[in-house]
Structures are given as structure tokens and as C-alpha cells.
């Protein structure tokens, strides 16, 4: 950066310290999914990195085969949540994505339960 006055432009300043803008968090590591009566309790491990912005919640998406069902958003840093509104006698998998101030992260599916 330089300054200019009536006499001209002054010398360039020294560089600033390095800064890195935050990014979306890493993907959580899926744990277990245990089906209940029209629900499932899904557990995961928080992402290894929040990439400079604290995790503020998680989105859990149930799948029947490869078809995504309605995602449920949890505004909580808890790493176990109960997904409701599921059909009994139906096989589901789940994907979990962390969210921080920048946005949602990638997700990873658990095994079918």
C-alpha cells in the first residue's frame, strides 16, 4: 500500500501478516444408525477440521436406496440426533453434513441398518 500527497507517492509498506478466509467444515465421520419406531438414532464424529469457522449444526439426510428423502436440520453441535418421520419396515441409509458460518460440508453415508 502506498500513500500519496502533494509531493508524490511514498514508498510501499511492508506486507501484512497472512490471513486465510474460513471455508466449509470437513465431512463428519459417520458412526451408527439404529432404527426405531418410525425413526432412527444416527451418530457421527464431528469433522476433523472446522476450517476456521465453528460448527453450528448438522443436516441428516435419510436415503432409500440412492433416493434422498427429506433432510432434517439440527441447530446443535450434538453428534447424535433422532431422525423422525421414517417408514417402518424400510431400509434406510443416512448422510450427515456439518454446517458452519460459511455453509454446509460434504457428507458421508453410513452402512445400511
N, C-alpha and C positions, 0 to 999 in steps of 0.2 A: 504494500500500500504506500502511496506517496501523498504528500501534501503540496498544494500549490498556493502561492501568494503573488503579490505584485512583482516580485523579483524572479519568479520562475518556479520550477518544480524541484522539490527537495529529494534527498536520497530515498531509496526503497527501504522499508522496515525489515527487520528480521522476520522469518516465518513464524506463524503461530504454532502452538502445540497441535499435535494430531488429534482429530476427533473422528469418531465413527458414528454414523446415524444408526439408530436401532433398526432391527428387522423383525420379521415374524419369528416366533419361537420355533425351536426344533419340534420334531414329532414326538409325542408321548410313546412310551413302550407299553403295549397292551399287556394286561395280566389275564384276568379270568372274566368269564361271563357266565353267570348262573341264572338259569331261567326259573321264574316263579310263576304265580298265577297271573297271567296276562301282563307279566313284567319280567325284567331281568336286572340283576345287580351286576354292573360292569365295573371292573377295577383296572387301574393302569398306574404307571410310574410317570411322574412329571418329566417333561423334556430335560435332557442334559443341559441345554442352553436356552435361556430366555432371549438371547441376542440383544441385550441392552434395554429391555422393557419387561417389567414383571408380568408374569402370567396372571390374568384376571378371571379366567373361566375356561370351560371346556364345552365342546359340542360333541355329542354322541349320536351317531347315525346308525340305526339298525338296517340290516340288509336281509332280504330273502333272495337267496342265490346272489346274482350280481345286481339286483334291483334295489336301489336305495329307497328306504321308507322315510317317513317324516323325522327329521333330526330334532333332537331335544337339546336346548342350550341351557347350561348350568353356569350361573354367575357365581362361581365359588371356586376356590383353589383345592377343594377336596378331590381326592383321587379315587373315590368310589362313589358311584351315583346309581340310582334306580331309574331305569327307563320304563315307562308305563305305556299302556295302550297297545300292547302286543297281542297277537292272536295265539291262543293256546294250541298245542299240538302242531306248531310250526317251527321249523329250524331257522334260527337267525345267526348271523354274524354281526359284529359291531365294529365301527371305526370311531376313533376318538381323535379330536383335533384340539390343541391348546390355542387360546387366544390371548394376545397381549395388546398393548396400546397401539400397535401397528396393524394388527389383524390376526386372522386365523392361520394356524400352522398346517403342514401336511398331516395326514392321519395314517395309522397302520391298523389293519384288521386283526382281530383275534381268531383263534380257531373256532369252528362251528361248535356250538354247545347244544 
